[in-house]
Amino acid sequence: MRVEKSHLHIGNNRTVRQDEIVGIFDMDTATVASSTKRFLIGMQKKGRILDVSGELPKSFLLAGPPCSAFGRIEPAFVYFSQLSPPTLMQRSGERISFENNSQRNRKDRT
């Protein structure tokens, strides 16, 4: 029997409700795109980035109940974490293979 976890520890004694997590992203690869940079700058200007890393972050999470801002629905907060995305996924109990997701995405496009 598997016990569902309701919170994910994202580092430095900080937890986030798992049902509010929209996505977990690698800081090095996700921030290459200019649209991601603009999004993060916008969230920072709104005061909705919480840096729980205490050091150079390896990942960021989009989480929280959705907020309606400027007619758009967006996550309430961005959390910067010193933990890598695979570590966070392992802690969440999810078993996601990044390779399998890439292969599935390619199949969906064909």
C-alpha positions as a Markdown table, in Angstrom:
| # | Residue | x | y | z |
|---|---|---|---|---|
| 1 | Met | 0.0 | 0.0 | 0.0 |
| 2 | Arg | 1.4 | 3.4 | -1.0 |
| 3 | Val | 0.8 | 6.3 | 1.3 |
| 4 | Glu | 0.3 | 9.6 | -0.6 |
| 5 | Lys | 2.5 | 12.4 | 0.5 |
| 6 | Ser | 0.7 | 15.7 | 0.8 |
| 7 | His | 3.8 | 18.0 | 1.0 |
| 8 | Leu | 7.1 | 18.1 | -0.8 |
| 9 | His | 10.2 | 19.2 | 1.1 |
| 10 | Ile | 12.0 | 21.6 | -1.3 |
| 11 | Gly | 15.0 | 22.5 | 0.9 |
| 12 | Asn | 15.9 | 24.5 | 3.9 |
| 13 | Asn | 13.0 | 23.4 | 6.0 |
| 14 | Arg | 10.5 | 24.6 | 3.4 |
| 15 | Thr | 7.6 | 22.4 | 2.1 |
| 16 | Val | 5.0 | 22.9 | -0.6 |
| 17 | Arg | 1.7 | 21.2 | -1.0 |
| 18 | Gln | 2.1 | 18.6 | -3.8 |
| 19 | Asp | -1.4 | 19.2 | -5.2 |
| 20 | Glu | -0.4 | 22.9 | -5.8 |
| 21 | Ile | 2.8 | 22.1 | -7.8 |
| 22 | Val | 2.4 | 23.0 | -11.4 |
| 23 | Gly | 5.9 | 22.1 | -12.5 |
| 24 | Ile | 9.5 | 21.5 | -11.5 |
| 25 | Phe | 12.2 | 23.0 | -13.8 |
| 26 | Asp | 16.0 | 22.8 | -14.1 |
| 27 | Met | 17.4 | 26.3 | -13.6 |
| 28 | Asp | 20.2 | 25.8 | -16.1 |
| 29 | Thr | 18.1 | 24.6 | -19.0 |
| 30 | Ala | 14.8 | 26.3 | -18.5 |
| 31 | Thr | 16.2 | 29.8 | -18.1 |
| 32 | Val | 17.8 | 29.8 | -21.5 |
| 33 | Ala | 14.5 | 30.8 | -23.2 |
| 34 | Ser | 13.8 | 34.5 | -23.2 |
| 35 | Ser | 10.1 | 33.9 | -22.4 |
| 36 | Thr | 11.1 | 32.1 | -19.2 |
| 37 | Lys | 13.4 | 34.9 | -18.2 |
| 38 | Arg | 10.6 | 37.4 | -18.8 |
| 39 | Phe | 8.2 | 35.3 | -16.8 |
| 40 | Leu | 10.7 | 35.1 | -13.8 |
| 41 | Ile | 11.4 | 38.8 | -14.0 |
| 42 | Gly | 7.6 | 39.5 | -13.9 |
| 43 | Met | 7.1 | 37.2 | -11.0 |
| 44 | Gln | 10.0 | 38.9 | -9.2 |
| 45 | Lys | 8.5 | 42.4 | -9.7 |
| 46 | Lys | 5.2 | 41.1 | -8.2 |
| 47 | Gly | 7.1 | 39.8 | -5.2 |
| 48 | Arg | 6.1 | 36.2 | -5.9 |
| 49 | Ile | 9.5 | 34.6 | -6.0 |
| 50 | Leu | 10.6 | 32.8 | -2.8 |
| 51 | Asp | 14.3 | 31.8 | -2.8 |
| 52 | Val | 14.6 | 28.9 | -0.3 |
| 53 | Ser | 17.9 | 27.8 | -1.8 |
| 54 | Gly | 20.3 | 29.6 | 0.5 |
| 55 | Glu | 22.8 | 29.2 | -2.3 |
| 56 | Leu | 22.9 | 29.0 | -6.0 |
| 57 | Pro | 19.5 | 27.4 | -7.0 |
| 58 | Lys | 19.5 | 24.3 | -9.2 |
| 59 | Ser | 15.7 | 24.3 | -9.8 |
| 60 | Phe | 12.6 | 26.3 | -9.6 |
| 61 | Leu | 9.0 | 25.2 | -8.9 |
| 62 | Leu | 5.8 | 26.8 | -10.0 |
| 63 | Ala | 3.3 | 26.3 | -7.2 |
| 64 | Gly | 0.3 | 27.7 | -5.3 |
| 65 | Pro | -3.3 | 28.1 | -6.0 |
| 66 | Pro | -3.7 | 29.9 | -9.3 |
| 67 | Cys | -4.0 | 33.7 | -9.3 |
| 68 | Ser | -5.8 | 35.7 | -11.9 |
| 69 | Ala | -3.6 | 38.6 | -12.9 |
| 70 | Phe | -4.2 | 40.8 | -15.9 |
| 71 | Gly | -6.8 | 38.4 | -17.2 |
| 72 | Arg | -4.4 | 35.5 | -17.1 |
| 73 | Ile | -4.2 | 32.5 | -14.8 |
| 74 | Glu | -0.7 | 32.0 | -13.4 |
| 75 | Pro | 0.9 | 30.2 | -10.5 |
| 76 | Ala | 0.9 | 32.0 | -7.2 |
| 77 | Phe | 4.6 | 31.6 | -6.5 |
| 78 | Val | 7.9 | 30.6 | -7.9 |
| 79 | Tyr | 10.2 | 28.8 | -5.5 |
| 80 | Phe | 14.0 | 28.6 | -6.1 |
| 81 | Ser | 15.5 | 25.5 | -4.6 |
| 82 | Gln | 19.1 | 24.2 | -4.2 |
| 83 | Leu | 17.8 | 20.7 | -4.9 |
| 84 | Ser | 18.0 | 19.3 | -8.4 |
| 85 | Pro | 14.7 | 18.4 | -10.3 |
| 86 | Pro | 15.5 | 14.7 | -10.2 |
| 87 | Thr | 15.9 | 14.9 | -6.4 |
| 88 | Leu | 12.6 | 16.8 | -6.0 |
| 89 | Met | 10.8 | 14.3 | -8.3 |
| 90 | Gln | 12.2 | 11.4 | -6.2 |
| 91 | Arg | 11.1 | 13.1 | -3.0 |
| 92 | Ser | 7.6 | 13.5 | -4.4 |
| 93 | Gly | 7.3 | 9.8 | -5.1 |
| 94 | Glu | 6.9 | 10.4 | -8.8 |
| 95 | Arg | 8.9 | 8.2 | -11.2 |
| 96 | Ile | 9.3 | 10.3 | -14.3 |
| 97 | Ser | 12.0 | 9.5 | -16.9 |
| 98 | Phe | 13.0 | 12.7 | -18.7 |
| 99 | Glu | 14.1 | 10.5 | -21.7 |
| 100 | Asn | 10.7 | 8.8 | -21.8 |
| 101 | Asn | 8.9 | 12.2 | -21.7 |
| 102 | Ser | 11.1 | 13.4 | -24.6 |
| 103 | Gln | 10.3 | 10.3 | -26.6 |
| 104 | Arg | 6.6 | 10.6 | -25.9 |
| 105 | Asn | 6.5 | 14.3 | -26.9 |
| 106 | Arg | 8.2 | 13.4 | -30.2 |
| 107 | Lys | 5.5 | 10.7 | -30.8 |
| 108 | Asp | 2.7 | 13.2 | -30.0 |
| 109 | Arg | 4.0 | 15.6 | -32.6 |
| 110 | Thr | 4.0 | 13.0 | -35.4 |
